[in-house]
């Protein structure tokens, strides 16, 4: 009887499911990552909405300061744009660090 039981045990062991299902684990991990992504996006949307509402409320107060800064910093901004364009032309890198390559 022991030999028969051992043989049956070997035959049944071939039909057993694997101890760990990699595809199932990957699906569970993906679902958890998607839930975290949705939660992060919801918080980011809430923060952006709050910032937009605050800017809308404080726009009348901030407008004069922005106008003065824009007038004063326009030459600096133009110089930075020209420097960035020259650097891009010389180095051949047009992606600005965004992973974009020409």
C-alpha positions in Angstrom: 0.0 0.0 0.0 2.9 2.4 0.7 4.2 2.1 -2.8 0.8 2.8 -4.3 0.3 5.8 -2.0 3.7 7.2 -2.9 2.9 6.8 -6.6 -0.5 8.5 -6.2 1.1 11.2 -4.2 3.6 11.9 -7.0 0.8 11.9 -9.6 -1.4 14.2 -7.6 1.6 16.5 -6.9 1.9 17.1 -10.7 -1.7 18.5 -10.7 -1.3 20.8 -7.7 -1.4 24.5 -8.5 1.9 26.4 -8.0 2.6 27.7 -4.6 2.7 31.2 -5.9 0.8 32.5 -8.9 2.9 35.3 -10.4 0.2 36.6 -12.7 -2.2 36.9 -9.8 0.4 38.7 -7.7 1.1 41.1 -10.6 -2.6 41.8 -11.0 -3.1 42.5 -7.3 0.0 44.8 -7.3 -1.3 46.6 -10.3 -4.7 47.1 -8.7 -3.1 48.5 -5.6 -0.9 50.8 -7.6 -3.9 52.1 -9.5 -5.8 52.8 -6.3 -2.8 54.7 -5.0 -2.6 56.6 -8.2 -6.2 57.6 -8.1 -5.9 58.7 -4.5 -2.8 60.8 -5.4 -4.6 62.3 -8.4 -7.6 63.2 -6.3 -5.4 65.0 -3.7 -3.5 66.8 -6.4 -6.8 67.9 -8.1 -8.0 69.1 -4.7 -4.8 71.1 -4.1 -4.9 72.6 -7.6 -8.5 73.6 -7.2 -7.8 75.2 -3.8 -4.8 77.1 -5.3 -6.8 78.2 -8.3 -9.6 79.5 -5.9 -7.1 81.3 -3.8 -5.5 83.0 -6.8 -9.0 83.9 -8.0 -9.8 85.5 -4.7 -6.5 87.3 -4.3 -6.1 88.3 -8.0 -7.1 92.0 -7.4 -4.5 92.3 -4.6 -1.7 90.5 -6.6 -2.3 92.1 -10.0 -0.4 95.3 -9.3 2.6 93.4 -8.0 2.6 91.1 -11.0 2.5 94.0 -13.4 5.5 95.7 -11.7 7.4 92.4 -11.6 6.6 91.6 -15.2 7.8 95.1 -16.3 11.0 94.8 -14.3 11.8 91.2 -15.2 11.0 91.2 -18.9 14.6 91.9 -20.0 15.9 89.1 -17.7 13.3 86.7 -19.1 14.3 87.6 -22.7 18.0 87.1 -21.8 17.2 83.7 -20.3 15.3 82.6 -23.4 18.1 83.7 -25.7 20.6 81.9 -23.5 18.5 78.7 -23.5 18.1 78.9 -27.3 21.8 79.4 -27.8 22.6 76.5 -25.5 20.1 74.3 -27.3 21.6 75.1 -30.7 25.2 74.6 -29.6 24.6 71.3 -27.7 21.8 69.9 -29.9 19.6 69.2 -26.9 16.1 70.6 -27.4 14.2 68.6 -24.7 14.7 70.9 -21.8 15.2 67.9 -19.5 11.8 66.4 -20.3 13.2 63.3 -21.9 12.5 64.7 -25.4 15.4 64.4 -27.9 15.5 65.9 -31.4 
